[in-house]
């Protein structure tokens, strides 16, 4: 019983007996695959950018902090040996860099107004634009330097609300390590825009060494150590690896544990995109089913003759399955070729939508979405799309194959 290469060759020739119908079906497969690839690639890149931005504005892709800090984020819950934590973490090849930070809530005021603020204290000698998103957002003045002393940097909307500019004095008040209220005078050295309105209205940036002295912290004490990875998708792997090594140094958390709102938003959007991709896949499968089913109906007499001269029902069914396989293979290749050009163009240049958004950028969980739509699909999603196209094509061929194998030779040969 031959179900192998020669049957595959017969199926290939059968497929091109009606070139127009086959080409229309391949067009449907290629177009469906094109939509799936571009939709997924835009989503992957957009969410990867959001995750990286959140990491660079907050605690990294993996955050090491006091075990109770996530539930009660006060300045009394600290990591006392940040240097050791960074040394341990950077032994992992997935970790590119670790930096110490102190963050929390404060009150910032001038003689005329006062507002709640979220402060981030960082070490200017250790941070760069790959670890600290705010370094890219300076709209006036400059970021802090190692010798900034009592210098501060504030969000542009907060500066406008307070009515301050470069060189002006502000007073910020917070609670130190011992639960005491302390106040300090700062001079505005820079004003930044983050792309997120809520962050621009509340951000206060401080030099970490100066703040340590005010809070009564030890020289290596922080509220969190931010770890940055070469791939945010590896955060769970790194966290699982770090936890047993940290012992009493703190607790390691993934970005999605630290930012559940952002994680929930991404999960919701991924679910919606998967549903749309499923709809596209069903439409493509329906087109393939129609092609194969009509082809089987048209060749009923032919199948009857083949059965009469010695073909088995299994061979007839296998021939139709081979036809669906060739459709899947050619459709995947055509979809890849159709998608390649637009994908490369969008990956290189993107689509700038800042003019459409105007002064109202989209913000999720304090993270502004990128105003340039680009693409960057993950390898696993490529495999999922290709596998789904091939599987749906083969499944669409099962009923036509079964129908072809059940043809009755005597009745079929009578058909004109």
MARLUMTI-502909 format. One line per field, with one value per residue (C-alpha): residue number from 1; residue in one letter; chain; y negated, x, z negated. Coordinates in Angstrom, 3 decimals. Last residue first. Layout:
n <- c(NUM	...)
res <- c(A	...)
chain <- c(A	...)
c2 <- c(Y	...)
c1 <- c(X	...)
c3 <- c(Z	...)
***
This chain:
n <- c(416	415	414	413	412	411	410	409	408	407	406	405	404	403	402	401	400	399	398	397	396	395	394	393	392	391	390	389	388	387	386	385	384	383	382	381	380	379	378	377	376	375	374	373	372	371	370	369	368	367	366	365	364	363	362	361	360	359	358	357	356	355	354	353	352	351	350	349	348	347	346	345	344	343	342	341	340	339	338	337	336	335	334	333	332	331	330	329	328	327	326	325	324	323	322	321	320	319	318	317	316	315	314	313	312	311	310	309	308	307	306	305	304	303	302	301	300	299	298	297	296	295	294	293	292	291	290	289	288	287	286	285	284	283	282	281	280	279	278	277	276	275	274	273	272	271	270	269	268	267	266	265	264	263	262	261	260	259	258	257	256	255	254	253	252	251	250	249	248	247	246	245	244	243	242	241	240	239	238	237	236	235	234	233	232	231	230	229	228	227	226	225	224	223	222	221	220	219	218	217	216	215	214	213	212	211	210	209	208	207	206	205	204	203	202	201	200	199	198	197	196	195	194	193	192	191	190	189	188	187	186	185	184	183	182	181	180	179	178	177	176	175	174	173	172	171	170	169	168	167	166	165	164	163	162	161	160	159	158	157	156	155	154	153	152	151	150	149	148	147	146	145	144	143	142	141	140	139	138	137	136	135	134	133	132	131	130	129	128	127	126	125	124	123	122	121	120	119	118	117	116	115	114	113	112	111	110	109	108	107	106	105	104	103	102	101	100	99	98	97	96	95	94	93	92	91	90	89	88	87	86	85	84	83	82	81	80	79	78	77	76	75	74	73	72	71	70	69	68	67	66	65	64	63	62	61	60	59	58	57	56	55	54	53	52	51	50	49	48	47	46	45	44	43	42	41	40	39	38	37	36	35	34	33	32	31	30	29	28	27	26	25	24	23	22	21	20	19	18	17	16	15	14	13	12	11	10	9	8	7	6	5	4	3	2	1)
res <- c(X	X	X	X	X	X	X	X	X	X	X	X	X	X	X	X	X	X	X	X	X	X	X	X	X	X	X	X	X	X	X	X	X	X	X	X	X	X	X	X	X	X	X	X	X	X	X	X	X	X	X	X	X	X	X	X	X	X	X	X	X	X	X	X	X	X	X	X	X	X	X	X	X	X	X	X	X	X	X	X	X	X	X	X	X	X	X	X	X	X	X	X	X	X	X	X	X	X	X	X	X	X	X	X	X	X	X	X	X	X	X	X	X	X	X	X	X	X	X	X	X	X	X	X	X	X	X	X	X	X	X	X	X	X	X	X	X	X	X	X	X	X	X	X	X	X	X	X	X	X	X	X	X	X	X	X	X	X	X	X	X	X	X	X	X	X	X	X	X	X	X	X	X	X	X	X	X	X	X	X	X	X	X	X	X	X	X	X	X	X	X	X	X	X	X	X	X	X	X	X	X	X	X	X	X	X	X	X	X	X	X	X	X	X	X	X	X	X	X	X	X	X	X	X	X	X	X	X	X	X	X	X	X	X	X	X	X	X	X	X	X	X	X	X	X	X	X	X	X	X	X	X	X	X	X	X	X	X	X	X	X	X	X	X	X	X	X	X	X	X	X	X	X	X	X	X	X	X	X	X	X	X	X	X	X	X	X	X	X	X	X	X	X	X	X	X	X	X	X	X	X	X	X	X	X	X	X	X	X	X	X	X	X	X	X	X	X	X	X	X	X	X	X	X	X	X	X	X	X	X	X	X	X	X	X	X	X	X	X	X	X	X	X	X	X	X	X	X	X	X	X	X	X	X	X	X	X	X	X	X	X	X	X	X	X	X	X	X	X	X	X	X	X	X	X	X	X	X	X	X	X	X	X	X	X	X	X	X	X	X	X	X	X	X	X	X	X	X	X	X	X	X	X	X	X	X	X	X	X	X	X	X	X	X	X	X)
chain <- c(A	A	A	A	A	A	A	A	A	A	A	A	A	A	A	A	A	A	A	A	A	A	A	A	A	A	A	A	A	A	A	A	A	A	A	A	A	A	A	A	A	A	A	A	A	A	A	A	A	A	A	A	A	A	A	A	A	A	A	A	A	A	A	A	A	A	A	A	A	A	A	A	A	A	A	A	A	A	A	A	A	A	A	A	A	A	A	A	A	A	A	A	A	A	A	A	A	A	A	A	A	A	A	A	A	A	A	A	A	A	A	A	A	A	A	A	A	A	A	A	A	A	A	A	A	A	A	A	A	A	A	A	A	A	A	A	A	A	A	A	A	A	A	A	A	A	A	A	A	A	A	A	A	A	A	A	A	A	A	A	A	A	A	A	A	A	A	A	A	A	A	A	A	A	A	A	A	A	A	A	A	A	A	A	A	A	A	A	A	A	A	A	A	A	A	A	A	A	A	A	A	A	A	A	A	A	A	A	A	A	A	A	A	A	A	A	A	A	A	A	A	A	A	A	A	A	A	A	A	A	A	A	A	A	A	A	A	A	A	A	A	A	A	A	A	A	A	A	A	A	A	A	A	A	A	A	A	A	A	A	A	A	A	A	A	A	A	A	A	A	A	A	A	A	A	A	A	A	A	A	A	A	A	A	A	A	A	A	A	A	A	A	A	A	A	A	A	A	A	A	A	A	A	A	A	A	A	A	A	A	A	A	A	A	A	A	A	A	A	A	A	A	A	A	A	A	A	A	A	A	A	A	A	A	A	A	A	A	A	A	A	A	A	A	A	A	A	A	A	A	A	A	A	A	A	A	A	A	A	A	A	A	A	A	A	A	A	A	A	A	A	A	A	A	A	A	A	A	A	A	A	A	A	A	A	A	A	A	A	A	A	A	A	A	A	A	A	A	A	A	A	A	A	A	A	A	A	A	A	A	A	A	A	A	A	A)
c2 <- c(-11.750	-9.630	-5.870	-5.372	-6.766	-4.296	-1.243	-2.604	-3.615	-6.712	-6.394	-7.365	-10.681	-11.620	-10.828	-12.960	-15.813	-15.500	-15.523	-18.330	-21.200	-19.502	-19.565	-23.246	-24.073	-22.248	-23.957	-27.442	-26.859	-25.538	-28.559	-30.944	-29.130	-28.844	-32.574	-33.233	-31.232	-33.257	-36.599	-39.174	-42.638	-45.359	-49.148	-51.688	-54.944	-56.769	-54.259	-53.777	-55.871	-53.903	-55.026	-51.901	-52.341	-55.653	-56.638	-60.037	-63.015	-66.074	-65.129	-61.464	-61.758	-63.707	-61.155	-58.304	-57.669	-54.421	-52.187	-52.799	-49.681	-47.142	-48.570	-48.223	-44.736	-43.531	-45.106	-43.301	-39.906	-39.437	-38.494	-36.122	-34.449	-34.094	-32.534	-30.030	-29.240	-28.869	-26.593	-24.290	-24.345	-23.734	-20.908	-19.381	-19.732	-17.867	-15.198	-14.745	-14.293	-11.586	-9.911	-9.604	-7.897	-5.623	-4.711	-3.872	-1.373	-1.793	1.342	0.512	0.025	-2.329	-4.529	-4.486	-5.521	-8.278	-9.684	-9.600	-11.573	-14.088	-17.156	-16.360	-15.969	-19.305	-21.020	-19.643	-20.603	-24.193	-24.692	-23.266	-25.621	-28.649	-27.523	-27.072	-30.655	-31.979	-29.906	-31.208	-34.828	-34.266	-32.585	-35.543	-37.860	-35.750	-35.683	-39.470	-39.834	-37.472	-39.340	-42.611	-41.247	-39.752	-43.054	-45.017	-42.540	-42.719	-46.519	-46.529	-43.799	-45.880	-44.365	-40.820	-41.438	-42.775	-39.584	-39.528	-38.615	-38.746	-40.210	-39.788	-37.109	-34.145	-35.735	-32.566	-30.564	-33.365	-34.104	-31.155	-31.404	-35.146	-34.661	-32.123	-34.290	-37.321	-35.435	-37.076	-40.445	-39.482	-40.934	-41.437	-44.440	-44.074	-46.850	-46.613	-47.969	-49.967	-50.776	-50.330	-50.245	-53.366	-52.692	-54.581	-57.450	-58.856	-62.176	-60.565	-58.036	-60.875	-62.573	-59.281	-58.484	-61.749	-62.684	-62.484	-63.722	-62.559	-63.451	-65.307	-63.921	-60.409	-60.894	-62.422	-59.544	-60.511	-60.837	-64.569	-65.976	-69.127	-69.629	-71.216	-72.275	-73.120	-71.019	-71.749	-68.841	-67.748	-64.829	-62.972	-60.157	-56.513	-55.218	-54.772	-58.257	-59.631	-62.201	-65.948	-67.803	-71.538	-73.312	-75.964	-77.480	-77.072	-75.834	-76.537	-76.519	-77.206	-74.223	-72.962	-73.743	-71.899	-68.946	-68.927	-68.917	-66.145	-66.992	-66.830	-67.612	-69.100	-68.948	-67.753	-67.285	-66.021	-62.640	-64.293	-64.821	-65.293	-68.526	-71.767	-71.679	-68.992	-66.004	-62.808	-60.408	-60.187	-59.357	-55.839	-54.714	-51.370	-51.547	-55.348	-55.055	-54.547	-53.730	-57.112	-58.942	-56.765	-56.849	-58.236	-57.875	-59.960	-59.769	-63.080	-64.547	-68.237	-71.573	-75.150	-78.807	-78.834	-75.741	-72.124	-68.478	-65.688	-62.269	-58.674	-55.964	-54.989	-54.157	-52.597	-50.325	-49.126	-45.684	-45.035	-42.554	-39.651	-36.607	-35.443	-35.054	-36.144	-39.636	-38.665	-37.667	-40.828	-42.986	-41.432	-41.878	-45.568	-46.091	-44.917	-46.379	-45.812	-47.951	-48.048	-51.247	-53.369	-52.121	-49.996	-47.822	-44.864	-44.885	-45.915	-42.893	-40.627	-43.527	-44.201	-42.601	-43.572	-41.689	-43.389	-46.642	-48.371	-51.393	-53.726	-51.476	-48.395	-50.156	-51.244	-47.720	-46.272	-48.900	-48.336	-44.564	-45.191	-47.297	-44.943	-41.838	-43.561	-44.914	-41.491	-39.685	-41.880	-41.754	-37.972	-37.201	-39.565	-38.120	-34.570	-35.329	-36.943	-33.982	-31.451	-33.393	-33.840	-30.128	-29.408	-31.784	-30.199	-26.716	-27.747	-29.409	-26.578	-23.826	-20.837	-22.283	-20.419	-17.145	-17.331	-17.770	-14.941	-12.579	-13.522	-12.943	-9.527	-8.761	-9.931	-7.889	-6.311	-3.191	0.000)
c1 <- c(-21.123	-21.639	-21.945	-18.343	-19.282	-22.094	-19.941	-16.868	-18.622	-16.848	-16.065	-12.376	-13.256	-15.609	-12.945	-10.429	-12.977	-13.598	-9.920	-8.745	-9.754	-7.778	-4.651	-5.132	-5.829	-2.661	-0.445	-1.785	-1.655	1.907	3.053	1.363	2.644	6.186	6.251	4.887	7.750	10.300	9.074	7.762	9.247	7.171	7.020	4.350	6.027	4.144	5.384	2.895	3.296	3.708	1.918	-0.249	-1.197	-0.859	-1.878	-0.492	-2.869	-0.971	-1.369	-2.302	-2.703	0.554	2.384	1.365	4.808	4.753	7.817	11.058	13.254	10.857	7.980	9.936	11.211	7.682	6.159	8.722	8.690	4.930	4.162	7.148	6.243	2.601	3.635	5.877	3.139	0.557	2.837	3.306	-0.355	-1.601	0.896	-0.402	-4.012	-3.120	-1.343	-4.525	-6.448	-3.996	-4.163	-7.954	-7.584	-4.860	-7.007	-9.967	-7.685	-6.569	-6.992	-8.439	-12.004	-10.874	-9.148	-12.247	-14.473	-12.029	-12.261	-16.058	-16.010	-13.495	-15.743	-17.001	-13.428	-12.324	-15.372	-14.425	-10.775	-11.448	-14.269	-12.168	-9.324	-11.628	-13.166	-9.671	-8.807	-11.967	-11.288	-7.713	-8.862	-11.313	-8.576	-6.273	-8.979	-9.348	-5.581	-5.499	-8.154	-6.291	-3.034	-4.801	-6.181	-2.811	-1.073	-3.523	-3.220	0.584	0.483	-1.837	0.183	3.401	5.699	4.518	4.671	8.229	9.363	10.121	13.276	13.076	15.695	19.256	18.409	18.901	19.562	20.801	17.568	15.551	17.981	17.360	13.574	13.789	16.069	13.717	10.658	12.370	13.331	10.591	12.238	15.160	18.663	17.863	17.929	18.017	16.746	17.849	15.257	14.706	18.378	21.271	24.916	26.151	23.848	20.551	19.745	17.092	18.864	22.256	20.786	19.104	22.432	23.922	20.904	20.693	17.006	14.276	10.721	7.893	4.278	2.639	4.947	4.144	0.400	0.824	2.913	5.275	8.140	8.812	11.720	12.714	16.258	18.387	15.641	17.122	16.212	15.531	14.867	12.134	11.977	9.056	10.236	9.377	12.852	13.968	12.841	9.389	9.176	9.071	10.307	10.989	11.485	13.945	14.168	17.306	15.442	11.735	8.936	5.186	4.316	1.753	4.080	6.972	4.674	3.635	7.256	8.342	11.032	14.822	16.489	19.798	20.764	24.293	24.586	28.190	27.547	25.406	21.658	19.918	20.075	18.202	14.968	13.105	15.037	13.211	15.971	17.556	14.108	14.187	16.882	18.566	19.458	19.748	22.565	22.807	25.891	27.581	24.253	23.269	19.498	16.759	13.239	10.465	6.704	5.103	2.158	1.667	2.232	1.586	2.525	5.672	6.888	6.092	6.918	5.367	6.960	6.218	8.757	11.894	15.484	17.586	20.595	21.585	21.980	23.129	22.969	21.337	20.784	24.381	23.713	26.788	25.285	22.698	25.178	27.259	24.130	22.891	26.301	26.342	22.787	23.622	20.913	17.776	15.115	11.729	11.590	11.187	7.618	6.058	3.705	2.518	5.405	7.853	7.220	9.885	12.393	13.447	15.054	13.333	13.517	12.805	13.865	12.442	10.698	11.069	13.508	11.418	8.208	9.886	11.139	7.674	6.040	8.561	8.027	4.270	4.474	6.936	4.845	1.596	3.001	4.484	1.235	-0.870	1.782	2.161	-1.560	-2.480	0.200	-0.842	-4.418	-3.237	-1.013	-3.774	-6.344	-3.875	-3.085	-6.801	-7.090	-4.006	-5.484	-8.793	-7.082	-4.632	-7.235	-5.087	-2.471	-3.490	-3.804	-0.136	0.904	-1.399	0.149	3.607	2.589	1.241	4.658	6.402	4.395	0.962	1.653	0.000)
c3 <- c(16.212	13.127	13.702	12.515	9.088	8.452	9.211	7.397	4.152	2.760	-0.952	-0.638	1.039	-1.800	-4.406	-2.508	-2.161	-5.924	-6.879	-4.583	-6.848	-9.622	-7.447	-6.674	-10.331	-11.396	-8.819	-9.599	-13.378	-13.192	-11.183	-13.635	-16.744	-15.370	-14.603	-18.096	-19.604	-17.640	-19.100	-16.635	-16.406	-14.803	-15.113	-15.939	-16.968	-19.745	-22.333	-25.141	-28.284	-31.498	-34.669	-34.788	-31.110	-29.301	-25.777	-24.838	-24.998	-23.780	-20.138	-19.673	-15.891	-15.532	-17.701	-15.387	-13.874	-11.917	-12.169	-10.299	-10.333	-11.837	-9.794	-6.538	-7.418	-8.247	-5.133	-2.926	-4.648	-5.038	-1.422	-1.271	-4.565	-3.562	-0.226	-2.015	-4.545	-1.756	0.273	-2.715	-3.746	-0.209	0.179	-3.066	-1.908	1.277	-0.753	-2.785	0.477	1.609	-1.795	-1.467	1.910	0.540	-2.458	-0.188	1.613	5.208	7.306	10.709	9.415	6.642	9.204	11.417	8.506	7.525	11.069	10.918	7.657	8.994	8.980	5.482	4.183	5.696	4.239	0.810	1.149	2.144	-0.360	-3.192	-2.324	-2.368	-5.655	-7.122	-6.135	-7.779	-10.910	-11.065	-10.786	-13.656	-15.709	-15.075	-16.366	-19.520	-20.048	-19.750	-22.439	-24.781	-24.202	-25.025	-28.302	-29.300	-28.516	-30.657	-33.516	-33.466	-33.456	-36.455	-38.216	-38.159	-40.842	-40.193	-36.440	-36.671	-38.413	-42.123	-44.075	-47.879	-50.185	-51.442	-54.017	-51.637	-48.231	-46.575	-46.928	-45.268	-42.442	-40.111	-40.368	-39.705	-36.689	-35.125	-35.833	-34.260	-31.096	-29.006	-29.723	-27.478	-27.895	-31.554	-33.865	-37.638	-39.919	-43.556	-45.937	-49.112	-49.501	-51.965	-50.858	-52.686	-55.696	-55.739	-58.112	-55.774	-55.213	-54.658	-52.238	-50.341	-49.572	-48.370	-46.168	-44.239	-43.920	-41.275	-41.880	-39.627	-40.396	-37.505	-34.822	-36.103	-35.746	-32.294	-30.930	-28.089	-30.577	-30.408	-32.398	-34.251	-35.546	-38.225	-40.630	-44.035	-47.028	-50.694	-53.000	-55.363	-57.757	-59.342	-61.630	-60.957	-61.814	-58.223	-57.271	-56.424	-53.639	-53.011	-49.965	-49.932	-46.623	-45.504	-42.041	-39.921	-36.852	-36.973	-39.530	-39.404	-41.572	-39.064	-36.154	-37.801	-38.530	-34.877	-33.751	-36.101	-38.636	-38.938	-42.263	-43.390	-47.079	-46.370	-42.594	-42.841	-41.182	-38.517	-38.287	-34.971	-33.030	-32.385	-30.378	-28.443	-29.799	-28.807	-27.753	-31.214	-32.604	-31.127	-33.574	-32.917	-29.231	-29.340	-31.878	-35.638	-37.687	-38.199	-38.517	-41.529	-41.895	-44.123	-42.740	-44.258	-43.835	-44.680	-46.551	-45.915	-47.672	-46.611	-47.115	-49.271	-47.495	-48.232	-47.591	-49.639	-49.400	-48.459	-47.758	-45.907	-46.740	-44.016	-43.550	-40.052	-38.444	-34.902	-32.043	-33.862	-31.617	-32.171	-35.928	-37.836	-37.724	-40.338	-43.050	-42.595	-42.530	-45.778	-47.402	-46.474	-47.734	-51.248	-53.493	-51.428	-53.076	-54.748	-56.841	-53.703	-53.308	-50.580	-52.657	-50.573	-48.052	-50.782	-53.008	-51.461	-51.338	-47.758	-44.720	-41.499	-38.198	-34.873	-36.537	-39.591	-38.134	-35.180	-33.324	-34.069	-33.032	-29.793	-29.158	-29.759	-27.551	-24.755	-24.928	-24.852	-21.704	-20.033	-20.681	-19.687	-16.442	-15.646	-16.499	-14.230	-11.485	-11.610	-11.867	-9.043	-6.738	-7.653	-6.677	-3.435	-2.589	-3.307	-1.256	1.597	1.509	1.899	4.846	6.424	6.048	7.587	10.552	11.104	11.434	12.399	10.108	6.959	8.822	9.814	6.174	5.042	7.577	6.324	2.714	3.710	5.221	2.032	-0.502	-0.903	1.163	0.000)
***
